[in-house]
Each structure stands twice: as C-alpha cells, then as structure tokens.
Amino acid sequence: MNAPPLRKRAAMTAEDILAKLIAFDTVSHRTNLPLLDWVEDYLGEHGVTASRVYDDTGEKANLIATIGPADVPGIILSGHVDVVPVAGQSWSTDPFTATVIDGRVYGRGSSDMKGFCACVLAAVPEMVAADLATPLHIVLSYDEEIGCIGVRGAIAQIADWPVRPRACIVGEPTGMQVVLGHKTKRSIRVTVRGKTGHSSLAPDFVNAVEYAARLTVFISDMGRELAATGAVDPLYDVGHTTAHVGMLHGGTQLNIVPDEAVFDFEFRAIREDDADALVGRVVAHARDVLEPAMRAVDPAAGIDFDTLSEVDGLDTPPEADIVSFAKSLARRNDHAKVAFGTEGGLFRTMADIPTVVIGPGDIGRAHKADEYITLDEIAAGSAFIDRLVARCRA
C-alpha cells in the first residue's frame, strides 16, 4: 500500500489551512459537511481517524479526532466551524475568500473562530510525530452561533468515554489571554395574545402591544435592580447580571387594537445569580399580574414563553490546574472573564471537564464586515499549540 503524501500536507501552514476553512460557507443555517470532508481527508493523510456526531437532519455534524493513547486522560482542543451571516454587511473583500492585506487575513470566521481551528490542524503532523504521552482530542462543532447547540452531542459522547479528558481548551478569540469565566445566558421569545378590534372601542379589547410593553418594562426594571443591588464580579467588564429586551414587534396600523405582539429578551447572569430563577420571575409576573387583567376582557388572551437558547456559564477557579497550565503555554500570568458566551460552560456542566477559553484573534472584530485576524495572532496561536504538543510528548 502506498504511504500517504505526508510531505504535501505537512507543508500546510496555519495560514494555508485558514484559507481553506474560510472558503467553506458555513453560516449556521447551512451544512458544514463539506468542510468536515476536507478536514477528515487532511487528518486521514496523516493517519488520524475522525468520527462524526450528526444532528437529527444529517446535514450537520461535530467532528472528533484523537491523537495519542486512548487510555490516558487527555486534553480537548475545541472550536466551532459555523459562522454568522454576511447578508446586509458591506465587505471590502469577498467574505468567503481569505484575503491578506497589510498582515491581516480578512474573511468571515477568521477571528471567530476558524483561526484557532487552523492553528490546531496545522499542528497535526507534529502531534502525530510526537508520540504523545497525553492525548489531544480535536473537537470541531456546529451551530455554536445560534446557542451552542451542536457541541452538546459531542460532549454527551465524550462524557461516556471510559477515560474522560482531564481538561478542555476552547479557542475562542481572547487575544491569547486565559479566560476562566463567562456568564450564563438565557434567551426567551415572548408571544402576547390579545383581542383585536377598532381602536375607538379600545377598552373592549386586549391590546397585545400594551401588555408586551408592560412586561418589557418589568424586565428592564429587574435589570436596574440587579445593577443597583445585585451581586458583582469585578472580573467582568459589566460586573453584574444584566437583563435586555432586544426586539419587539406588534400591530398593523394605529386604528386597530393589536391582537399579537412578540419580543425577545435575555438574562446574562454571573455565578451568584440563577438565570432560570430570573426567567421564572418574569413568567410569574405574566401569570399572576398581567394575564388575569387580560383574561377579564377575553379568556383566550395570554402570554406564551419559548426558549431560544441556553448557554451555560463558565466559572473555572483561578487555582485550577488547567488555568496555570494554559498560562504557562500562553507565557502570561493574567486571566479574565468575558461577556460573550462559549461552549466552555457546557463542557463543565455536561461532562465535568475543567475548561478555559483562549485563542488568537479579537472578539471585537467578530460578526462584523471585514472581520480579520492578523498573521502575528495566528503565529501566537500556533506557538501556543506547539508548546502544548511539547508538554504532551512521551
């Protein structure tokens, strides 16, 4: 049997691989299978076997690959390959073509977070040649951008492994600073069902927009209460739990009492606050205060709640082994917590795997037109992975 063409694949740099990954349009509503096909071929040419965990449609999947012994607790390197849409954004370059200008690689997902994935994949030849004593597990997930949905299937499988990994590194863009925490997020859609009629007879009907407004004010008041008297974690830019209403739609024209209004709200909670309990307060106010008044006019009126997404928080202790280990690899001794959510919290809550978040790039560039990562940042991410491989050698 012919030996695989290792020389060609080993020559691929992180920048080369990033260009390949950016070229796959993996906006969350699309399939990610063509990208996984390419990754599996790449891994296979280095003698690495990968497995997939599919979603219910079979159109998306997580990819899991292990390099090193299976009977030793290893380290997970986790990244999502889905990206946010580019529709409505004014890009200076093709968002699905990696374009290098003045030391920056432009393209959708360059910072968030195909840059980290490229650094990991570029190191595969080194991992294979290293005769690792501590295995490295590569996990590439889908649908992170719509609520950390896809990775749950992969984590459920990992949690059943006979030998559970000892730690996880999620490579979201942090400027290579070790991040040990982010808030819990609960996103909820509210549908207010009223009774329509002519506005000249408004008291005879149930104005859905009015009751939606009352509930949004209640949520906003909760946010102000949490800011004024709630617990504070100084490691966050916004140290307290926040409440936010992002969208509200209802009504058709002024002289018609609207029979439906829809709005979305969220809580982002620090460890000291229970996000589910906060959502419960909102539901209780709707059930106990608003709905009785609505149903006094029309018994069919009411308020419905649907969960849009749940992102579990991450709060790894600063003294945890993975924190000091990651700091030594990053060659810096500081740590932080971030406002944005990651899959890291799920590795903690679903599989009890100590987790940190650290990766190249800047979250401030994510989700925008002309997203980019610098070549220096890619080099820093690659150096981090190289040090990790060296520490895991036999």
C-alpha positions in Angstrom: 0.0 0.0 0.0 1.3 3.4 -0.9 2.3 5.7 2.0 0.1 8.8 2.4 1.6 12.0 0.9 2.7 13.4 4.3 5.1 15.9 2.8 2.5 17.8 1.0 0.1 18.0 3.9 2.9 18.7 6.5 3.8 21.8 4.4 0.4 23.4 5.0 0.7 26.3 7.4 -2.0 27.6 9.6 -2.5 30.4 7.1 -2.9 27.9 4.3 -5.5 25.9 6.3 -7.3 29.1 7.4 -7.8 30.0 3.8 -9.3 26.6 3.1 -11.7 26.9 6.1 -12.8 30.4 5.2 -13.7 29.2 1.7 -16.4 26.9 3.1 -19.6 28.9 3.6 -20.6 27.5 7.0 -23.1 30.1 8.0 -25.2 28.4 10.7 -28.2 27.7 8.5 -26.1 25.8 6.0 -24.5 22.4 6.2 -20.9 22.1 7.5 -20.3 18.7 5.9 -18.1 19.8 3.0 -15.7 21.4 5.5 -15.7 18.3 7.6 -15.0 16.2 4.5 -11.9 18.3 3.8 -10.7 18.1 7.4 -11.2 14.3 7.5 -9.2 13.9 4.3 -6.5 16.1 5.8 -6.4 14.1 9.0 -6.5 10.8 7.1 -3.5 11.7 5.1 -1.7 12.0 8.5 -3.0 8.7 9.7 -5.6 10.2 12.0 -9.1 8.8 12.1 -12.1 11.0 12.9 -15.7 10.3 13.9 -18.8 12.4 13.5 -21.8 13.1 15.7 -24.7 14.2 13.4 -27.7 16.3 14.1 -31.2 15.0 13.5 -31.2 16.2 9.9 -27.9 14.5 8.9 -26.9 17.8 7.3 -24.6 19.0 10.1 -22.1 17.2 12.4 -19.5 17.5 15.1 -16.1 16.0 14.3 -14.0 14.3 17.0 -10.4 13.1 16.5 -7.9 11.7 19.0 -4.2 11.7 18.6 -2.3 9.7 21.3 -3.2 6.9 23.7 -6.9 6.3 24.3 -6.3 5.0 27.9 -4.9 8.2 29.3 -6.8 11.4 30.3 -6.2 13.9 27.5 -6.8 17.5 26.6 -9.6 18.7 24.3 -9.0 21.4 21.7 -12.4 22.7 20.9 -13.6 25.0 18.2 -16.8 25.7 16.2 -16.7 25.9 12.5 -20.1 27.7 11.9 -20.1 31.4 11.3 -22.6 34.2 11.4 -24.3 35.6 8.2 -22.8 38.2 6.0 -26.1 39.3 4.5 -26.6 43.1 4.8 -23.0 43.8 5.6 -20.7 45.9 3.4 -17.5 43.9 2.9 -14.4 45.3 1.2 -13.4 41.8 0.2 -15.1 38.5 -0.6 -16.0 37.3 2.9 -15.5 33.6 1.8 -12.1 34.2 0.3 -9.1 34.7 2.7 -7.5 38.0 1.6 -4.2 39.1 3.1 -3.7 42.8 3.3 -1.0 44.5 5.4 -0.5 41.5 7.7 -4.3 40.8 8.2 -6.3 37.9 6.9 -9.8 39.1 6.1 -12.7 36.6 5.9 -15.8 35.5 7.7 -14.8 33.4 10.7 -11.1 34.4 10.6 -11.2 35.6 14.2 -14.3 33.7 15.3 -13.0 31.1 15.2 -11.5 29.4 12.2 -8.2 30.9 13.1 -7.8 28.7 16.1 -9.1 25.7 14.2 -6.4 26.3 11.6 -3.7 26.6 14.2 -4.7 23.2 15.7 -5.0 21.5 12.3 -1.6 22.8 11.2 0.0 21.2 14.2 -1.5 17.7 13.4 1.8 16.4 11.7 3.7 17.5 14.8 1.2 15.8 17.1 1.4 12.6 15.1 5.2 12.6 15.1 5.5 13.4 18.8 4.5 10.0 20.2 2.2 11.8 22.7 2.0 10.5 26.2 -1.0 12.7 26.9 -3.6 12.5 24.1 -5.0 15.5 22.3 -8.7 15.4 21.3 -9.8 17.7 18.4 -13.4 18.7 18.6 -15.0 20.8 15.8 -18.6 21.7 16.4 -21.6 23.2 14.5 -24.3 25.7 15.5 -22.4 27.5 18.2 -23.5 30.8 16.9 -27.2 30.1 17.4 -26.9 29.0 21.0 -24.1 26.4 21.5 -26.5 23.8 20.1 -24.3 21.4 18.1 -21.5 20.6 20.6 -23.9 19.1 23.0 -24.0 15.9 21.0 -20.2 15.6 21.0 -20.0 16.3 24.8 -22.6 13.7 25.5 -20.5 11.2 23.7 -17.3 12.3 25.4 -18.9 12.1 28.8 -19.4 8.3 28.2 -15.8 7.6 27.3 -14.2 5.1 29.6 -11.4 7.6 30.2 -12.6 11.1 30.4 -10.4 14.0 29.3 -8.7 15.9 32.1 -9.2 19.4 30.6 -10.6 21.4 27.7 -9.3 24.4 25.9 -11.9 26.3 23.9 -10.2 28.5 21.3 -12.5 31.5 21.1 -10.6 34.7 20.3 -9.3 36.2 23.5 -6.0 37.8 22.3 -4.3 34.7 23.8 -5.4 35.7 27.3 -6.6 32.9 29.5 -10.3 33.3 30.2 -11.7 31.3 33.0 -15.3 32.5 33.1 -18.3 33.8 31.2 -21.9 34.4 32.1 -24.9 32.1 31.9 -27.3 33.2 29.2 -31.0 32.5 28.7 -32.7 33.9 25.6 -36.5 33.8 25.6 -39.2 34.7 23.0 -42.5 36.0 24.3 -45.7 36.0 22.3 -48.6 38.1 23.7 -52.0 37.1 22.5 -54.7 39.8 22.7 -58.0 40.5 21.2 -58.4 42.8 18.2 -61.0 45.4 17.4 -61.5 49.0 16.3 -59.4 51.5 18.3 -62.4 53.7 19.0 -63.6 50.8 21.2 -60.1 50.0 22.7 -61.3 49.3 26.2 -63.4 46.4 24.9 -60.3 44.6 23.6 -56.9 43.3 24.7 -54.0 45.4 23.4 -51.2 42.9 22.9 -48.6 45.7 22.4 -49.6 47.3 25.6 -49.1 44.1 27.7 -45.9 43.4 25.9 -44.7 46.8 26.8 -45.7 46.3 30.4 -43.7 43.1 30.6 -40.6 44.6 28.9 -40.6 47.4 31.5 -40.8 44.8 34.2 -37.8 43.0 32.7 -35.9 46.3 32.4 -36.7 47.2 36.0 -35.3 43.8 37.0 -32.1 44.8 35.2 -31.8 48.1 37.0 -32.4 46.3 40.3 -29.6 43.8 39.6 -27.3 46.7 38.7 -28.1 48.6 41.8 -28.3 45.9 44.5 -27.2 42.6 42.9 -24.0 40.7 43.3 -20.9 41.9 41.4 -18.0 40.1 39.9 -15.2 42.6 39.2 -13.5 40.4 36.6 -16.3 41.2 34.1 -16.5 44.5 32.2 -20.1 44.6 33.3 -19.8 43.0 36.7 -23.4 42.3 37.4 -26.2 40.2 35.9 -27.9 42.0 33.0 -31.4 42.0 31.6 -32.1 43.0 28.0 -35.0 43.3 25.6 -33.7 43.2 22.0 -36.7 43.1 19.7 -40.5 44.0 20.0 -42.9 43.7 17.1 -46.7 44.1 17.1 -49.7 45.8 15.5 -50.6 46.6 11.9 -51.9 50.2 12.0 -53.0 52.8 14.5 -56.7 52.4 14.4 -56.6 48.6 15.0 -56.1 47.2 18.5 -53.3 44.7 18.0 -54.0 41.1 18.9 -50.4 39.9 18.9 -47.0 41.2 19.9 -43.7 39.3 20.0 -40.5 40.3 21.8 -37.2 38.6 22.7 -35.3 39.1 26.0 -32.3 37.7 27.7 -30.5 37.4 31.0 -26.8 37.2 31.2 -26.1 36.0 34.8 -22.9 35.9 36.9 -22.4 32.8 39.0 -24.1 34.3 42.1 -27.4 34.7 40.2 -29.7 31.9 38.9 -30.6 32.7 35.3 -33.5 30.2 35.3 -34.9 31.8 38.5 -34.8 35.2 36.9 -36.7 33.9 33.9 -39.1 32.4 36.4 -39.8 35.8 37.9 -40.8 37.2 34.5 -43.1 34.2 33.9 -44.6 34.6 37.3 -45.3 38.3 36.7 -47.0 37.5 33.5 -49.1 34.7 35.0 -50.0 36.4 38.3 -50.3 40.1 37.3 -50.8 40.6 33.6 -52.8 37.6 32.4 -55.7 38.0 34.9 -56.3 41.5 33.6 -56.1 40.3 30.0 -58.5 37.4 30.6 -61.0 39.6 32.4 -61.6 41.0 28.9 -61.0 37.9 26.8 -60.5 34.4 28.4 -58.5 33.4 25.3 -55.8 36.1 25.8 -52.5 35.1 27.3 -48.7 35.2 27.2 -46.5 32.4 25.9 -42.8 31.8 26.5 -40.4 29.9 24.3 -36.7 29.3 25.0 -34.5 30.4 22.1 -31.2 29.4 23.5 -29.4 28.3 26.7 -25.7 29.0 27.2 -24.3 27.6 30.4 -21.9 29.8 32.3 -18.2 29.0 32.9 -16.5 29.8 36.2 -13.3 27.8 36.5 -11.4 28.5 39.7 -8.2 30.5 39.2 -6.3 27.8 41.1 -7.4 25.0 38.8 -4.6 23.1 37.1 -5.8 23.9 33.6 -5.6 27.6 34.4 -1.9 27.5 35.4 -1.2 25.1 32.6 -2.8 27.3 30.0 -1.0 30.4 31.4 2.3 28.6 31.1 1.6 27.8 27.5 0.5 31.4 26.8 3.5 32.7 28.6 1.5 35.2 30.5 0.1 35.2 34.1 -3.1 37.2 33.8 -6.6 35.9 33.4 -10.0 37.4 32.8 -13.7 36.7 32.3 -15.6 37.7 29.2 -19.1 39.0 28.3 -19.7 36.6 25.4 -20.8 33.1 25.8 -18.8 30.0 24.7 -19.2 26.2 24.6 -16.9 26.0 27.6 -19.7 26.1 30.1 -21.2 23.0 28.5 -18.0 21.0 28.9 -18.2 21.9 32.5 -21.9 21.2 33.2 -22.4 18.2 30.9 -19.1 16.4 31.4 -17.5 18.0 34.4 -14.3 18.8 32.4 -12.2 21.7 33.7 -12.2 24.3 30.9 -10.5 27.5 29.9 -11.1 29.7 26.9 -8.0 31.0 25.0 -7.4 31.6 21.3 -6.0 34.0 18.7 -7.9 37.0 17.4 -10.2 39.6 18.8 -13.9 39.1 19.6 -14.4 42.8 18.8 -13.9 42.0 15.1 -16.3 39.1 15.1 -19.8 39.3 13.4 -18.8 42.5 11.5 -18.0 43.3 8.0 -14.3 43.0 7.2 -13.6 40.5 10.0 -9.9 39.7 10.2 -7.1 38.0 12.2 -3.5 39.2 12.0 -0.7 37.0 10.9 1.0 37.8 14.2 -2.0 36.5 16.0 -2.0 33.3 14.0 1.7 32.9 14.9 0.9 33.3 18.6 -1.9 30.7 18.4 0.4 28.3 16.6 3.2 28.8 19.2 0.7 28.1 21.9 -0.3 24.8 20.3 3.3 23.9 19.6 4.1 24.3 23.3 1.1 22.2 24.2 2.3 19.4 21.9 5.8 19.6 23.5 4.3 19.3 27.0 2.3 16.3 26.0 5.2 14.3 24.5 6.2 10.9 25.8 
